[in-house]
Amino acid sequence: MKTLDYLQLDPKGTEKTVEGLQKLLANLQLYYTNLRGFHWNVKGFQFFGAHEKYEEYYDETADQIDEVAERILMLGGVPSHNFSDYLKVSTIKETGVVSDPTAIAKHILDYLKELIAVEREVLELASETNDEGTSALVSDLISGHEKAVWMLTASLS
């Protein structure tokens, strides 16, 4: 027996959702890696607060990565785990060393914009196949990322 048999989801119908989740996983992995770099390299008078906030962001992202990978498995897929694969499909790209908190916040906003766009794509795919589990997961991701956008834009105002 397969998980999908018990979830009562059509394997053919979930293939596109799995592809979308793989793209989301790749983007989350690049986002996570960039956040780690920001955490390590931030400088300036905002160091303490920014350093702590970036750690909070990457810890949250690590949990999100795990949830997305597990959902891929639930839907019968195998989550990618190689950075070479992530780099091929991710719309978020690697960032070099950035140490200015304002520049970092702008990068994070750009990444969140990309994540939200991919999440909305996956949400649409999941909705087409009545995949409520994926829809709920992705809806929660969107809500959290939208809140982060609001807070970052407020901090830059």
Sequence and secondary structure as in RCSB ss.txt:
>XXXX:A:sequence
MKTLDYLQLDPKGTEKTVEGLQKLLANLQLYYTNLRGFHWNVKGFQFFGAHEKYEEYYDETADQIDEVAERILML
GGVPSHNFSDYLKVSTIKETGVVSDPTAIAKHILDYLKELIAVEREVLELASETNDEGTSALVSDLISGHEKAVW
MLTASLS
>XXXX:A:secstr
  HHHHHT  HHHHHHHHHHHHHHHHHHHHHHHHHHHHHHH  STTHHHHHHHHHHHHHHHHHHHHHHHHHHHHT
T      HHHHHHH SS        HHHHHHHHHHHHHHHHHHHHHHHHHHHHTT HHHHHHHHHHHHHHHHHHH
HHHHHH 
